[in-house]
Amino acid sequence: MEFIPRPIVSLPSNCKKVLLHSCCAPCSCEVMEAMIEANIKYSIFFYNPNIHPKKEYEIRKQENIRIANKYNIEIIDSDYDTDNWFLRVKGLENSPERGERCTVCFDMRFERTALYAYEHGFDTITSSLGISRWKDFNQINRSGIQAASRYNITYWDYNWRKKGGSQRMIFISKREQFYQQEYCGCVYSLRDTNKARREHGFDRIKIGEKFYKN
């Protein structure tokens, strides 16, 4: 049973075709279903060179492909250019979550998303990143708007987290039994999360073992 009925979403005026930047299946599933219900034409863009190690990256990508295939939605698998990502965040290794390193990471991912959208006929981009309560919604929007403005396309800043969106995301993740990642994605997030877990008496994260359950 879903918690709050899903409102019918609508695109900003003059927008017709959306490129959804997806960070993972759990975060994207509610966004995907909402746009399907609203008859919005969209494709998924999977570009996340921040995710480490490669095993974690592949699990998250395959889960995203699985849900895209279920709904017959096109998913674009972009390059896993980790060297470029590490170069971008050099010197920010100890930046806290929601800090400058995250801004650089969002900028990089949105820049590639906006460029692909511009080159392939999408007039709008949006992202599943903001549905997580661990993220700074305004920080994400600033990066998205900045990237979209370079190509004269629209960044759709709809808050997927509100109006029951976060609850429906968990509901769908349990229904689909998605892989449940336990850290943001980058190697520094993994490091800091494991440090906090040790300090509170918990075991280190075991990649590839935890899944949502009904």
N, C-alpha and C positions, 0 to 999 in steps of 0.2 A: 504494500500500500504506500503510495506517495504521500508526502507530508503536506505540501501546499500545491494546489492546482497550478499548472504552468501557464503563465500569461502568453498570449500570442505576441511575438516580437515583430518589429517592423524595421526595415532598413532606413537609414537617413535618406532624405529626399534626393532624388536623381541617382541613387545607387541601385545597381542591378545584379552584380556578380561579385561574390565574396571569396577571398582567399583566406582561409582560417589557418593561422599559425598554431600548430598543436605541439604541446610539450610532452603529452602522454595521453593514453586512452582514458584514465579516470578523470582527468581534468577536462577532456574534450567531450566526453560522452553526453553531458547535459547540453552543451552548446550545440552539438551535432543534432540531437533529437529536437531541440527547440527550433532550429532552422528548418529541419525537415517538416515539422508540423506547420511552420509558417510558409512553406513552399518557396523558400529562399534558395536560389541556385548558388552552390558553393563547392569548392574543392579544399582538400587539406594539404598543408605544406609542412612537412616534417623536417625541420632544420634545427638541430640541437647539439652543436659541437661541444657544448659544455658538459655533457653527460659522460661520466667516467665511473668505473672502468668500461671497457668495450662490452663486456658481458652485460652490464646494466643497460647500456645504450641499446644493444640488440634486443633485449627483453622488452624494453619500453616501446621500441619501434615496431616489433612484431605484434604487440598487443594493439597498437594503434592501427596497424594494417588489418588486423582481425576485425575490429569494429567497423572500419571503413568498408571492408568487403561485405560485411553483414548488411549494410545499408546501401551497397552499390555506389559509394561515394569515391570519386577519384582521390588518390593520395599520392602526392609528389614526394619522393624520397630524395632529399637534397644531400650534398656532400657532407661527409663527417670530417671537416677540416680542423682537427684538434690543434695542429701546430699554430694555425692562425689565432685560435681562441687563446691559447697560452701566451702568445705574443701580445695580444690585446690586454690581458689582465696582469701582465708582468708588473711587479711592484705592488700589487693589490692582494697578494696572497693572504694577508691577515686582516683584510677588510671584513667587517661583520656582515651577517645576513641583512639584506635590505640596504647595504652600503654602496660605496662607489663601484665595487667590483660587479655587483648585480646590475647597476646602471650600464656599465660597459658591456656586459653580457647581453642585456636586453637590446641595447643599441645594435650590436652585431647581428643578432637574430632578426630583428625587425628590418634592418637595412637589406638583408638578403631577401626577406619576404616581400618587401615593397618593390625591390628591383624585379623579382620574378613576376609579381602581379602586373607591373607596368609592361613588361615584355610579353606577357601572355594574355592580355585583354581583360584583366580583372580591374574593376574601378574602386574596389574596397578591400581593405584588410582588417582583420580582427584577430584576437588571440584568446586561447584558453588559459593563459598564465594567470589572469586576474581572478579566477574563480577560487583559487586557494587562499585560505585565510592567513597563510604564512607569508604571502606576498604583499607588497605595498602597491595598492591599486593605482594610486596617482603616479608612482614611479614608473609603472608599466605604461600607463597612458602617455606620459611625456615622451617616452622612447618611441612609442607607436606613432604618435602624431608627428614627431620630428622626422621619422623615416618616410612616412606617407607624403609629407609636404614636399619632399625633394622631387617627387614624381607626379605631383598634382593629382594624387588619388586621395581617397578618404580613409581615415582610420576610424573605424566604428568602435566607440568607447563604451559600449553597453556594459553595464555591471552585471555579469552573469552570476555573481555571487549572491545577489539579493533576490527577494521575492521567492525564496525557497530553493534557489539554484544550487547552493552548496549541499542542502539535504537531498535533493534529487540526484546530485552527482554521486553521493554515497550509496543511495538506493540502487542506481543503475550499476555501479561498480560491484556491488554485492550480487546483483542479479546476473551479471556477466562473469563474475568471479575473476576480475582483473588482477593482475600482479599489483601488489601494494608496495610501492617504493617508500622507503623510510627516511629519505633525505632529499634535498632539493635536486641534486644531480651532479654537481661538480665535485672534483676531488677535494676541494677545500671544505665544502659542505659536508662531505663524507667524514673528513678528518675531524671537524668540529662537532659533528653529531656523535661520533664514536667517543670523543673526549667527554662530552656531556653524559653519555650513557654510562661510561666507566665511573664517573664521579657520583652517579646516582645508583650504582650497583647493578646496572644492566649489562647484558652481553653485547659484544660488538654486532653490528649489522651483518647479517648473512645474506648476501646477494642472491636473488633468484629463489628464495624459499617462502616468502610470505605472500599470501593471496587473500583478497577479500572473500568472505564467506557469507552465505545467507544465514 
